[in-house]
Amino acid sequence: GKSEDVGSEEESVVVVGHCCESGDLMTPESGLPESLAERALRKAEIGDLLVMDGSGAYCAGMSTKNYNSFPEAPEVLVAKDGSVHLIRARQPLEQIYQNELD
């Protein structure tokens, strides 16, 4: 769908990642990278996706592979014409555990 398909209602939110580390903050206060700041974003519902451009350690090349048993995220390339291409599939949970031993 298109971004206008999700509505225009906004809410103030703080966006954090799944790692629960002190630097796992996507909406820091301007000039204070370890301080929380709210952002007005479109109201989200369970199952919605949030696109973060330039998310640092959340890209495949910088991520800590399977940290906290969290699967690698899928990666999508957005072309200049706006078309989207899946370039890395979501990692299945079984693949995370295949190297673990009893």
PLY file of the C-alpha trace (Angstrom):
ply
format ascii 1.0
element vertex 102
property float x
property float y
property float z
element edge 101
property int vertex1
property int vertex2
end_header
0.00 0.00 0.00
0.86 3.67 0.08
1.72 5.70 3.16
-1.53 7.67 2.87
-3.43 4.36 3.19
-2.56 4.16 6.89
-4.36 7.32 7.93
-3.22 10.64 9.28
-3.83 10.31 13.05
-0.60 10.88 14.98
0.68 10.04 18.44
3.79 11.01 20.42
6.14 8.06 20.77
9.68 7.10 21.73
11.13 4.54 19.30
13.59 1.96 20.63
15.02 -1.25 19.22
14.63 -4.79 20.47
18.05 -5.13 22.13
17.23 -3.27 25.36
20.68 -1.69 25.50
21.33 1.92 26.50
22.19 2.91 22.92
19.19 1.11 21.43
17.34 4.37 20.88
16.00 5.52 17.52
14.56 8.86 18.71
17.22 10.52 20.85
16.99 14.12 21.96
18.75 16.43 19.51
22.41 16.75 20.53
21.99 14.28 23.41
22.22 10.78 21.91
21.51 8.98 25.19
18.44 11.05 26.15
14.89 10.10 25.20
12.79 12.34 22.99
9.28 11.85 21.70
8.42 12.13 18.02
5.03 12.67 16.43
4.45 9.64 14.18
1.40 8.17 12.53
-0.60 6.08 14.98
0.55 2.46 14.80
-1.44 -0.73 15.18
-0.16 -4.21 16.02
1.40 -5.68 12.89
2.37 -2.33 11.35
5.91 -1.85 10.08
8.20 1.11 10.72
10.85 1.94 8.13
14.07 3.36 9.55
16.50 4.80 7.03
20.12 4.66 8.20
19.56 2.68 11.40
23.23 1.95 12.12
23.77 -1.38 13.85
20.38 -2.64 12.70
21.69 -3.11 9.16
22.96 -6.60 8.35
26.60 -5.53 8.08
26.66 -4.03 11.58
24.22 -6.20 13.50
25.21 -8.61 16.23
24.04 -11.84 14.66
21.27 -13.47 16.69
21.86 -11.29 19.77
19.37 -12.34 22.46
18.27 -15.10 20.04
16.66 -12.47 17.83
16.42 -13.49 14.16
18.01 -11.47 11.38
15.50 -9.08 9.87
14.56 -9.14 6.22
16.11 -6.41 4.11
14.30 -4.46 1.43
15.89 -2.32 -1.26
13.84 0.66 -2.44
14.76 1.63 -6.00
14.76 5.19 -7.33
11.42 4.54 -9.03
9.88 3.54 -5.68
9.71 -0.19 -6.42
10.72 -2.50 -3.58
12.87 -5.61 -3.76
13.39 -8.18 -0.99
17.17 -8.71 -0.90
17.42 -10.78 2.30
14.70 -13.06 3.65
13.66 -13.05 7.32
15.72 -15.65 9.20
13.65 -18.61 10.38
13.82 -19.31 14.12
14.99 -22.88 13.47
18.13 -21.54 11.81
19.10 -19.63 14.96
19.03 -22.78 17.07
20.64 -25.21 14.60
24.15 -24.71 16.03
23.15 -24.92 19.71
24.01 -28.09 21.61
22.42 -29.81 24.59
0 1
1 2
2 3
3 4
4 5
5 6
6 7
7 8
8 9
9 10
10 11
11 12
12 13
13 14
14 15
15 16
16 17
17 18
18 19
19 20
20 21
21 22
22 23
23 24
24 25
25 26
26 27
27 28
28 29
29 30
30 31
31 32
32 33
33 34
34 35
35 36
36 37
37 38
38 39
39 40
40 41
41 42
42 43
43 44
44 45
45 46
46 47
47 48
48 49
49 50
50 51
51 52
52 53
53 54
54 55
55 56
56 57
57 58
58 59
59 60
60 61
61 62
62 63
63 64
64 65
65 66
66 67
67 68
68 69
69 70
70 71
71 72
72 73
73 74
74 75
75 76
76 77
77 78
78 79
79 80
80 81
81 82
82 83
83 84
84 85
85 86
86 87
87 88
88 89
89 90
90 91
91 92
92 93
93 94
94 95
95 96
96 97
97 98
98 99
99 100
100 101
